[in-house]
Amino acid sequence: MDQVPSVEIAVLGEINVRVGGEVVALAGRPAAVLLLLALAGRPVPRRDLWESLKQGKGIKEQTVEKHASDLKTKFGVPVESLRSGGRLCYRLDPARCRVDAIRFVEGVQGLRDTGPGRIDELMGLWRADPREIHPGVAAHWWRPLIEARDTLVRHVLAMDPAARAALDRLGAFTACFPHDPIVDRIRPGGRKRLLIVDDDVEVGRDIHRLLRPYYDCTLLTGEDVLEQWERMIDDPRLHTFDGALIDLHLTGTLNDRRGYVIAAHLRDFTDVPAALVTANATDVSHRRQQATMEEYRLVDIVPKTNPAWHEGVREAARLLTDEDETARRKRLEVFLASAWREVRRRRESLPDGSVGAGRLAGAGAKYQEADHEVRYGAFDVAERLVRRFRHEWRMHP
């Protein structure tokens, strides 16, 4: 039986390495070396790595050795050194690691009359366009990867329109290339709209820069962010957002929790799903997280304390907006759980035997029916049952 590679390397987006159950985000020159080795999929001469890294900066060729060594000793990446044509080269040991870029290129090469499941799987390897994240990398490093992407696009174009429309990952895949005319040929619909609320101007703009290539973003930021939000409350365009990313603390402190006010308004008066972004670790502790998500109808809570929090923001945006079934079920699950929490709260506030308590007593069976369908049933049935539950128990705006 073949041994399963112990290291997963992801470069089709932010660079990270999974060793066992731990995921580590990489940055700087070690990440750049890893990216080049992953894109090459073969031994790369040290001098070629150095030429790509130095970019006019005073970096010695021997510095590449240190970065390769750090990848191996600090992050567990199986980097091998070898001689080829008299030159010192480096490569990733293919027997001990799996690389998403290599899997994608090889997977596309193996496509023939493959069904939509395999195409979905290949599209799902992409989390963002790495060329946007690493603009300094020369075009020749990307060429095999982008040629494979274009080949995949041609396979999708050749599909029956109904089968193409049924691809779960099509929207997320095309969102990785927002201004690419080749990908535009298979892009479904328009761009999703995101509301970003963060009083910290630097952080708000950071999130905006991160997401604007893929979404139509509106940013509320600065010391008067709450005043900006108050003006938006009565704006009909508020209901047109597909999702909202909200900082928890909006007055420059770590105890105001004003982001909950915005999340509560979206919960009570709109169908806009929200995700919370916070630097306060207690707000994302395992004990409190589920209750908080149900209370404020949140699809995700992103801790800024995590070094890979930018990747968390990307995932939250995906959960808020994607049309693949996984993301849509997640939103349904949260909407139902939030509605059920409010029904239970209202029931507990009413005297036993009252008319209101009697009416709410029947909600439990309806909730169980809808919850079972969300978890295990057909999506269209689950969507109908959740919508009915929220309407019947007055939880729909």
C-alpha positions in Angstrom: 0.0 0.0 0.0 1.4 3.4 -1.0 2.4 5.7 1.9 0.3 8.9 2.1 2.5 12.0 1.9 2.8 13.5 5.4 3.1 17.2 4.3 0.5 19.2 2.4 1.8 22.4 0.6 -0.7 25.0 -0.6 0.4 27.8 -2.8 -2.8 28.5 -4.9 -3.6 31.4 -2.5 -1.8 32.3 0.7 1.1 29.9 1.2 0.7 27.4 4.0 2.1 24.1 5.1 0.1 21.3 6.8 2.2 18.9 8.8 -0.1 16.4 10.5 -3.0 18.4 11.9 -1.1 21.7 12.2 -1.3 24.4 9.5 1.4 27.0 9.4 1.2 30.1 7.2 4.5 31.2 5.6 5.7 34.6 4.5 8.9 36.3 3.4 11.7 34.7 1.5 11.3 31.2 2.8 7.7 31.3 1.4 9.1 32.7 -1.9 11.6 29.8 -2.1 8.8 27.3 -1.4 6.5 28.9 -4.0 9.2 28.6 -6.7 9.9 25.0 -5.9 6.2 24.2 -5.8 5.6 25.9 -9.2 8.6 24.1 -10.8 7.7 20.6 -9.7 11.3 19.6 -10.5 14.9 20.3 -9.3 15.7 24.0 -9.5 19.3 25.3 -9.6 20.2 27.4 -6.6 21.3 30.2 -8.9 17.8 30.4 -10.6 16.2 30.7 -7.1 18.7 33.4 -6.2 18.1 35.4 -9.4 14.3 35.4 -8.7 14.8 36.3 -5.1 17.3 39.1 -5.3 15.4 41.4 -7.7 18.1 44.0 -7.5 18.6 43.6 -3.8 21.9 42.8 -2.2 21.2 39.1 -1.4 24.0 36.6 -1.6 23.4 33.4 -3.5 24.3 31.4 -0.4 21.3 32.9 1.3 19.1 30.5 -0.6 20.7 27.7 1.3 19.6 29.2 4.6 16.0 29.6 3.4 15.9 26.0 2.1 17.3 24.8 5.4 14.7 26.8 7.4 11.9 25.3 5.3 13.2 21.8 6.3 14.1 22.3 9.9 11.6 24.9 11.1 8.5 24.0 9.0 9.0 20.3 8.2 9.0 20.8 4.4 10.9 17.9 2.7 13.4 20.0 0.7 16.1 17.9 -0.9 19.5 19.2 -2.2 21.1 17.4 -5.1 23.6 18.0 -8.0 22.4 18.2 -11.5 24.7 19.1 -14.4 27.3 20.1 -11.9 25.0 22.7 -10.3 23.5 22.6 -6.8 19.7 22.2 -7.0 16.8 22.0 -4.7 13.5 20.2 -5.0 10.5 19.1 -3.0 10.5 15.3 -2.3 7.4 14.1 -4.2 7.2 11.0 -2.0 6.8 13.0 1.2 4.6 15.9 0.2 1.6 16.9 -1.9 1.6 20.3 -3.6 -1.7 21.8 -4.8 -0.1 23.5 -7.8 1.4 20.2 -9.0 -1.8 18.3 -8.3 -3.7 20.8 -10.4 -1.4 20.7 -13.4 -1.2 16.9 -13.4 -4.9 16.6 -12.8 -5.7 18.9 -15.8 -3.3 16.9 -18.0 -5.3 13.8 -17.1 -8.7 15.2 -18.0 -10.4 13.5 -20.9 -14.1 12.9 -20.8 -14.1 13.4 -17.0 -17.3 14.2 -15.2 -18.1 17.4 -13.3 -17.0 16.0 -10.0 -13.3 15.8 -11.1 -13.5 19.4 -12.5 -15.0 20.6 -9.3 -12.2 19.0 -7.4 -9.5 20.7 -9.4 -11.2 24.1 -9.3 -11.5 23.7 -5.5 -7.7 23.6 -5.2 -7.7 27.4 -5.9 -8.2 29.8 -3.0 -6.9 33.0 -4.7 -4.8 34.0 -7.7 -1.2 33.6 -6.3 0.1 36.0 -9.0 -1.8 38.8 -7.2 -0.2 37.9 -3.8 3.3 37.5 -5.3 3.5 40.1 -8.1 7.3 40.0 -8.1 7.6 36.4 -9.4 8.6 36.3 -13.1 6.0 35.2 -15.6 7.9 32.0 -16.7 7.4 30.5 -13.2 3.6 30.8 -13.6 3.4 29.6 -17.2 2.7 25.8 -16.7 0.2 26.6 -14.0 -1.7 29.2 -16.0 -1.6 27.1 -19.2 -3.2 24.3 -17.2 -5.8 26.7 -15.9 -6.7 27.8 -19.4 -7.0 24.2 -20.4 -9.4 23.6 -17.6 -11.4 26.7 -18.8 -11.7 25.1 -22.2 -13.0 21.8 -20.6 -15.6 23.8 -18.8 -16.6 25.7 -22.0 -17.1 22.3 -23.7 -19.5 21.1 -21.1 -23.2 21.0 -21.5 -24.6 24.3 -20.1 -26.7 22.6 -17.5 -23.8 20.5 -16.3 -21.6 23.6 -16.2 -24.2 25.5 -14.1 -24.3 22.6 -11.7 -20.5 22.9 -10.9 -20.3 23.7 -7.1 -16.9 25.4 -7.3 -17.4 27.4 -10.5 -18.2 30.7 -8.7 -15.4 30.5 -6.2 -12.9 29.5 -9.0 -13.8 32.3 -11.3 -13.7 34.8 -8.4 -10.0 34.1 -8.1 -9.5 35.8 -11.4 -11.8 38.9 -11.4 -10.3 40.7 -14.4 -9.2 37.8 -16.6 -10.9 37.8 -20.0 -10.2 34.0 -20.5 -12.0 33.2 -17.2 -14.8 35.7 -18.0 -16.0 33.1 -20.6 -17.2 30.8 -17.9 -17.9 33.3 -15.1 -21.4 32.9 -13.7 -23.4 36.1 -12.9 -22.0 39.2 -11.4 -19.6 40.0 -8.5 -20.9 39.5 -5.0 -21.2 42.6 -2.7 -19.4 42.7 0.7 -19.8 45.3 3.5 -16.6 45.7 5.6 -16.8 47.6 8.9 -13.7 48.2 10.9 -12.7 51.4 12.8 -9.0 50.8 12.4 -8.2 52.4 9.1 -5.1 50.4 8.4 -6.8 47.1 9.1 -10.0 48.0 7.2 -8.0 49.0 4.1 -5.9 45.8 4.5 -9.1 43.7 4.4 -10.4 45.8 1.5 -7.2 45.3 -0.5 -7.4 41.6 0.2 -10.9 41.1 -1.0 -11.6 43.8 -3.6 -10.1 41.8 -6.5 -12.8 39.2 -5.9 -15.8 41.2 -4.6 -17.6 44.5 -4.9 -16.5 45.9 -1.5 -17.9 48.8 0.5 -15.7 49.9 3.4 -16.8 51.8 6.5 -13.8 52.8 8.6 -12.3 55.5 10.7 -13.1 57.2 14.0 -16.7 58.0 12.8 -17.4 54.4 11.6 -20.5 54.1 13.8 -21.9 57.4 12.4 -21.3 56.0 8.9 -23.2 52.8 9.9 -26.1 54.9 11.3 -26.4 56.6 7.9 -26.4 53.3 6.1 -29.2 51.8 8.3 -31.9 53.6 6.3 -30.2 53.2 2.9 -32.1 50.6 0.8 -28.8 49.5 -0.6 -28.0 47.8 2.7 -30.3 44.9 1.7 -28.4 44.4 -1.5 -25.2 43.2 0.2 -24.4 39.5 0.0 -22.5 39.5 3.2 -20.8 41.7 5.9 -17.5 41.4 7.7 -17.7 43.3 11.0 -15.0 44.2 13.5 -16.2 43.5 17.0 -14.7 46.6 18.7 -15.4 49.8 16.9 -14.3 52.6 19.2 -10.6 51.8 19.6 -11.0 49.8 22.7 -11.3 46.0 23.4 -14.5 46.1 25.4 -17.1 48.1 23.5 -18.5 45.2 21.5 -20.3 47.6 19.2 -19.9 45.2 16.3 -22.6 43.1 17.9 -25.0 46.0 17.4 -24.5 45.9 13.7 -24.7 42.1 13.5 -28.0 42.3 15.5 -29.5 44.8 13.1 -28.6 42.7 10.1 -30.1 39.7 11.9 -33.3 41.4 12.8 -34.0 43.5 9.7 -32.2 42.0 6.7 -31.2 38.7 5.1 -27.6 39.7 4.9 -25.3 37.1 6.6 -22.4 38.3 8.7 -19.0 37.2 10.0 -17.2 38.7 12.9 -13.5 39.8 13.0 -11.9 40.3 16.4 -8.6 40.6 18.2 -10.1 39.6 21.5 -9.3 35.9 22.0 -12.0 35.4 24.6 -14.6 36.2 22.0 -13.5 33.2 19.9 -13.0 30.7 22.6 -14.5 27.3 21.8 -16.9 27.6 24.8 -18.4 30.8 23.6 -18.1 30.7 19.9 -21.1 28.5 19.0 -23.5 30.5 21.3 -22.2 33.8 19.8 -22.7 32.6 16.3 -26.2 31.5 17.0 -27.0 34.7 18.9 -26.0 37.0 16.1 -26.5 34.8 13.1 -22.8 34.6 12.2 -21.4 32.3 9.6 -17.8 32.6 11.0 -15.7 34.3 13.6 -12.2 35.2 12.5 -9.5 35.8 15.2 -7.0 38.5 14.3 -4.6 36.9 16.8 -4.1 34.0 14.3 -1.0 34.7 12.1 -3.0 33.4 9.2 -6.0 35.6 9.9 -6.0 37.0 6.3 -6.7 33.4 5.1 -9.5 33.3 7.7 -11.0 36.5 6.2 -10.9 34.9 2.7 -12.7 31.8 4.0 -15.3 33.9 5.8 -16.0 35.9 2.6 -16.4 32.6 0.8 -18.9 31.3 3.4 -20.8 34.5 3.2 -21.1 34.6 -0.6 -20.3 31.4 -2.4 -23.0 29.6 -4.3 -21.5 26.1 -3.8 -23.7 23.8 -1.7 -21.3 23.7 1.3 -21.4 27.4 1.8 -25.1 27.7 1.2 -25.8 24.9 3.7 -23.6 26.7 6.2 -25.7 29.8 5.8 -28.9 27.9 6.1 -27.6 26.1 9.3 -26.7 29.4 10.9 -30.0 31.1 9.9 -32.0 28.2 11.3 -30.0 28.0 14.5 -30.3 31.7 15.2 -34.1 31.6 14.6 -34.5 28.6 16.9 -32.5 30.3 19.6 -34.8 33.3 19.5 -37.9 31.0 19.6 -36.5 29.3 22.7 -35.8 32.6 24.4 -39.3 33.9 23.7 -40.8 30.6 24.9 -38.9 30.8 28.2 -40.1 34.4 28.8 -43.8 33.4 28.6 -45.9 32.0 31.5 -46.7 28.3 31.2 -50.2 27.8 29.9 -50.4 31.1 28.1 -51.6 31.3 24.5 -48.2 32.4 23.3 -46.4 29.6 25.1 -48.8 27.1 23.6 -48.2 28.4 20.1 -44.5 28.3 20.5 -44.6 24.7 21.9 -45.0 23.4 18.4 -41.9 25.0 17.1 -39.6 22.2 18.3 -40.8 19.6 15.9 -40.7 22.0 13.0 -37.1 22.9 14.0 -36.0 19.3 14.2 -37.5 18.6 10.7 -35.7 21.6 9.2 -32.5 20.8 11.0 -32.4 17.2 9.8 -33.0 18.3 6.2 -30.2 21.0 6.4 -27.7 18.4 7.6 -28.7 15.4 5.6 -31.4 16.1 3.0 -31.8 17.7 -0.4 -30.8 21.3 -0.4 -33.9 22.7 -2.1 -36.1 21.0 0.5 -33.9 22.3 3.4 -34.1 25.8 2.0 -37.8 25.7 1.8 -38.2 24.3 5.4 -35.9 26.9 6.8 -37.7 29.7 5.0 -41.0 28.4 6.3 -39.7 28.1 9.9 -38.4 31.7 9.9 -41.7 33.0 8.5 -44.0 30.9 10.6 -42.3 31.9 13.8 -41.9 35.5 12.8 -38.1 35.3 12.4 -38.0 36.6 8.8 -37.7 40.4 8.1 
